[in-house]
Every structure is written in structure tokens, then in C-alpha cells.
Amino acid sequence: MKLVRSLLVALLFVACTRERDEARKLPERESRDAAADSCAGTQCQGVCVDTRSSPEHCGGCGHACATDTGCAEGICTTTSGWHASARQAIGDPVACVARARFAVRCLAEHELGGSVWGTDVYTDDSSVCQAAVHAGHITTSAGGDVAIEIRPGLPAYRGSLRNGVTSTSYGAWRCSFSILSNRCAEGSTRCASTCTDLHADIANCGACGHVCGVDESCRSGACVPGLDGNWLTNATRWPCTTGMKHVVRCPPLASGIPFGTVYGSGPYTDDSSICAAAVHAGRLTKAGGDVTIETRPGLPKYPASTAHGVTTTPWGSWSCSYVVK
């Protein structure tokens, strides 16, 4: 009996082992189907690819981009300087075709600079690369491939400080663009439709929706008194209330980096660069430091002058002014 029982156990073991082995080996067709089901992108010649970012299959299988170019949101890039605007990417200074899409490659090694007007939607003469940093889709140090979509012009553009880039407010402009991407750069967090650094964003400081006061900055995720500005920061963020004082911290101005325009000779228009106006007024050097301004009424005329290495621009009537204290 013991012998018969041993033989039965051995036969059952062999049968179970064979069933496990056969279950492990899928037929070739089923293996391919399983691989296709597990592919989050597109199957191109049996390989799973993301056609939004693959230079060999950009926008579709077999559509290869030119050598040394990339792919952003399914569009082959052109190499762009960081100062290049969306208008230059379009290649036609007159055309403004809504929903038209373009892509540029922002190189990691580049000269700093490039102006930006607006928030989320930018004027078409704004730097594409700087707008992409401002929007939190790439970083200044790493660069990256950026896709944009042309939008109609807006009656006004709101400036803001995001991800280390200050954009400027502006009035009506004929053509706009927005950044196309659902992905945020490493270190950025998505708050609604915005990619941002919760350690430094005054509109999302420490957490999405936590807004700092108009005279506060966001440092390490906490709101602190005083505005951390840069050499493009102006006074349009504050209401034009006569006699109100505001403190701005200006960082050192690196060699070769342009600063914002200054209109007037003191008082200055409220859209003038505060740091540059402070240098012009003799209250600051390019080494940076704290600047106090006081809001004043608008003037019918702002004359230009040169002082302390800064040449200002003349302007006519403007709604609001400030002086450097």
C-alpha cells in the first residue's frame, strides 16, 4: 500500500508541475496582446513609445524629427534661444492663427534673460523658454522641449512671480500663446491648471491655494514680510494708493543680464523696474539690497534722464507713479 500511495503522490506532483509550467508559457499571440495591453503609449513596430515625446515617432509611428531636435506634445522642435519669442517661433510677424501649434527646444546651456508678459496666457512677444519656466513645465538649469498653442489677443495680461520668473502686466495685445503640457517639471506641483513650486509661489505657498499678502514673499513654503523681487519687478501688483510704502528685496544683478525699463526720473511710472529705478535714484547698487518705494498719483508727463549708469525712458500721461525712498 505504501508503494502504491507513493506512486500516486509522484504522479500528482508531475501533473501539477506540468500544469504550472504550461500556464506560465502564453502562446505567442497572447504574449503580444498582453504586451500591447500593458503599453501606456503607442505600439510602433512592436515597441511601446510615447508619441508625445519620442523624436523617432513624434505625433505618430514612423514620423521622425530631424537630427538634434526633440519632440514636445507630438510636435518636432526647432532649437530656440532663451530670448526668442513665440512670434519668432511662428516665423511670420503678422500671422496669429488661433490653435496653431509650435514647439521649441530650450537648451540647458544658455544666456539668461528674455521678457515675459502675462500669466498662463502670454503675449506672443514673450520668451517661450522663460514662459515655460514661469509656467513650471521646465527649469532654467535643465531646459527642455516646449510646445505652445497660439491664442487670440487679450484686453489685459496679469503679471506674477512664479518659479523664479517675474512676468509683467500689460494692456491689450493682438496675439497670445499658452504652454501645452500636462506634465510638470521635477520639483513642481500641479495646483489646478498651474505647475508651481510650493516653496516659493506666493499664490500657493506651502499648499495649493494658500495665498500670501501683497507685501509678503513665500520662502521655504511660508509667507514672510517683504517682497522678493528681481530686476523686472514693478509696482503694478499694488493698488495705486497715495502714500503707501512697500519694501522690495533686489537680488544682485549678474553681469550681462538685462534689467527692466524705467520711465521717468522720479517719480517713475508704476510699471517701471523698481530695482533699476532705485539704482537711478542712487538708493541701490547692482549688488542688490532692500528698496522702499512710496506710491504717488499719476503724472501728465515723465521726463527721461541718465544717473548712476541707468538711462530712463520718457513717457506721457500715466495713471500711477512711485518714488524711491
FENJOWO-V985836 format. One record per residue. N is the residue number from 1. SS is DSSP state (A for helix, B for strand, O for the rest). PSI is psi in radians with two decimals (NA if undefined). NEAR is the number of other C-alpha atoms within 10 Angstrom. Layout:
# FENJOWO-V985836
n=(N:N)
ss=(SS:SS)
psi=(PSI:PSI)
near=(NEAR:NEAR)
This chain:
# FENJOWO-V985836
n=(1:2:3:4:5:6:7:8:9:10:11:12:13:14:15:16:17:18:19:20:21:22:23:24:25:26:27:28:29:30:31:32:33:34:35:36:37:38:39:40:41:42:43:44:45:46:47:48:49:50:51:52:53:54:55:56:57:58:59:60:61:62:63:64:65:66:67:68:69:70:71:72:73:74:75:76:77:78:79:80:81:82:83:84:85:86:87:88:89:90:91:92:93:94:95:96:97:98:99:100:101:102:103:104:105:106:107:108:109:110:111:112:113:114:115:116:117:118:119:120:121:122:123:124:125:126:127:128:129:130:131:132:133:134:135:136:137:138:139:140:141:142:143:144:145:146:147:148:149:150:151:152:153:154:155:156:157:158:159:160:161:162:163:164:165:166:167:168:169:170:171:172:173:174:175:176:177:178:179:180:181:182:183:184:185:186:187:188:189:190:191:192:193:194:195:196:197:198:199:200:201:202:203:204:205:206:207:208:209:210:211:212:213:214:215:216:217:218:219:220:221:222:223:224:225:226:227:228:229:230:231:232:233:234:235:236:237:238:239:240:241:242:243:244:245:246:247:248:249:250:251:252:253:254:255:256:257:258:259:260:261:262:263:264:265:266:267:268:269:270:271:272:273:274:275:276:277:278:279:280:281:282:283:284:285:286:287:288:289:290:291:292:293:294:295:296:297:298:299:300:301:302:303:304:305:306:307:308:309:310:311:312:313:314:315:316:317:318:319:320:321:322:323:324:325)
ss=(O:A:A:A:A:A:A:A:A:A:A:A:A:A:A:A:A:A:A:A:A:A:A:A:O:O:O:A:A:A:A:A:A:A:A:A:A:A:O:O:O:B:B:B:O:O:B:B:B:O:O:O:O:O:O:O:O:O:O:O:O:O:O:O:O:O:O:O:O:O:B:B:O:O:B:B:O:B:B:B:O:O:O:O:B:A:A:A:A:A:O:O:O:O:O:O:O:O:O:O:B:B:B:B:B:B:O:O:O:O:O:O:O:O:O:O:B:B:O:O:O:B:B:O:O:O:B:A:A:A:A:A:A:A:O:O:O:O:B:O:O:O:B:B:B:B:B:B:B:B:B:B:O:O:O:O:B:O:O:O:B:B:O:O:B:B:O:B:O:B:O:O:O:O:B:B:B:B:B:B:O:O:O:O:O:O:O:O:B:B:B:O:O:B:B:B:O:O:O:O:O:O:O:O:O:O:O:O:O:O:O:O:O:O:O:B:B:B:B:O:O:B:B:B:B:O:B:B:O:O:O:O:O:O:O:O:O:O:O:O:O:O:O:O:B:B:B:B:B:B:O:O:O:O:O:O:O:O:O:O:O:O:B:B:O:O:O:B:B:O:O:O:O:A:A:A:A:A:A:A:O:O:O:O:O:O:O:O:B:B:B:B:B:B:B:B:B:O:O:O:O:B:O:O:O:B:B:O:O:B:B:O:B:O:B:O:O:O:O:B:B:B:B:B:O)
psi=(-0.71:-0.66:-0.78:-0.74:-0.69:-0.72:-0.71:-0.73:-0.73:-0.76:-0.75:-0.69:-0.77:-0.75:-0.76:-0.70:-0.75:-0.70:-0.70:-0.78:-0.75:-0.62:-0.54:-0.52:1.78:2.57:2.69:-0.77:-0.75:-0.60:-0.76:-0.72:-0.69:-0.70:-0.70:-0.69:-0.55:-0.11:2.09:-0.19:-2.21:2.43:2.00:1.93:0.73:0.02:2.37:2.11:2.76:1.81:-0.10:-0.42:-0.05:2.04:-0.42:-0.39:1.08:1.90:-0.17:2.76:2.30:-0.09:1.66:2.45:2.83:2.78:2.47:0.35:2.89:-2.96:2.22:2.10:0.65:0.29:2.25:2.43:2.80:2.61:2.29:2.49:2.73:-0.26:-0.22:2.38:2.96:-0.59:-0.66:-0.57:-0.65:-0.65:0.01:1.97:-0.19:-0.64:2.40:1.38:1.89:2.43:-0.09:2.52:2.49:2.83:2.51:2.71:2.08:1.90:2.58:-0.66:2.02:2.90:2.40:2.78:3.14:2.15:2.66:2.32:2.14:3.09:2.12:-0.82:2.21:2.67:2.61:-0.09:0.19:2.62:2.16:-0.79:-0.78:-0.65:-0.65:-0.62:-0.81:-0.68:-0.11:0.31:-0.42:3.00:2.74:-0.65:-0.65:-0.43:-2.73:3.11:2.33:2.30:2.47:2.75:2.29:2.41:2.80:2.82:2.76:2.76:-0.32:2.64:2.25:2.25:2.77:2.88:2.04:2.41:0.66:0.04:2.26:2.08:2.74:2.52:2.67:2.84:-2.56:2.44:2.60:-0.36:2.56:3.03:2.80:2.80:2.34:1.90:2.44:-0.01:2.52:2.60:2.71:2.31:-0.20:2.64:2.44:2.13:1.85:-2.07:0.13:2.35:2.18:2.85:1.90:-0.25:-0.31:-0.07:2.05:-0.32:-0.25:1.15:1.89:-0.47:2.64:2.27:-0.10:1.84:2.27:2.83:2.92:-0.36:0.50:2.80:2.81:2.03:2.16:0.62:0.23:2.48:2.25:2.67:2.58:2.50:2.14:1.85:-2.99:-2.95:0.18:-0.15:2.31:-2.97:0.17:-0.23:-0.37:2.63:2.65:1.29:2.00:2.29:-0.10:2.39:2.52:2.50:2.27:2.32:2.06:2.21:2.89:2.49:1.97:2.62:2.31:-0.05:2.19:2.68:2.94:2.84:2.56:2.24:2.14:-3.09:0.27:1.73:2.76:2.69:2.62:-0.15:0.23:2.59:2.11:-0.78:-0.77:-0.65:-0.63:-0.63:-0.81:-0.66:-0.06:0.31:-0.03:2.69:3.06:-0.01:-0.20:-3.11:-3.07:2.45:2.36:2.25:2.76:2.26:2.42:2.88:2.83:2.79:2.76:-0.28:2.48:1.84:2.68:2.80:2.98:2.27:2.39:0.63:0.07:2.19:2.13:2.99:2.41:2.67:2.76:-2.43:2.41:2.66:-0.38:2.60:3.02:2.76:2.69:2.21:NA)
near=(6:6:7:8:9:10:12:10:10:10:11:11:12:11:10:11:12:12:11:11:10:11:10:9:10:12:10:9:8:11:12:12:10:12:13:16:11:9:13:10:14:17:17:15:9:10:12:15:20:22:24:19:18:22:24:21:21:24:21:18:16:13:16:17:19:13:8:10:15:25:28:25:23:21:26:28:25:20:16:20:19:25:20:21:22:28:22:16:21:18:9:9:12:9:10:19:14:14:13:12:19:22:27:27:24:26:18:13:11:14:12:14:18:19:23:28:25:25:22:18:22:31:31:27:21:24:25:35:33:28:33:30:23:27:26:26:26:26:23:21:11:11:21:21:25:28:22:23:18:24:21:16:19:17:9:14:22:17:21:22:20:24:24:19:23:24:25:26:20:18:12:11:16:12:22:25:28:24:23:17:16:11:13:17:20:12:14:20:18:16:15:8:9:20:26:27:27:27:19:22:27:27:21:24:23:20:16:17:13:16:17:18:15:14:17:19:26:25:16:14:18:19:22:16:14:19:21:21:22:24:23:23:28:28:24:18:16:13:11:19:13:14:13:13:16:19:17:24:20:25:16:14:17:10:7:9:11:14:18:19:19:28:26:23:21:20:22:31:32:25:23:23:23:32:34:30:33:27:19:23:20:13:17:19:18:16:10:18:15:17:21:17:20:19:24:21:16:19:17:9:14:22:15:16:15:12:13:13:11:17:18:23:17:15:17:12:11:16:12:21:27:27:21:23:12)
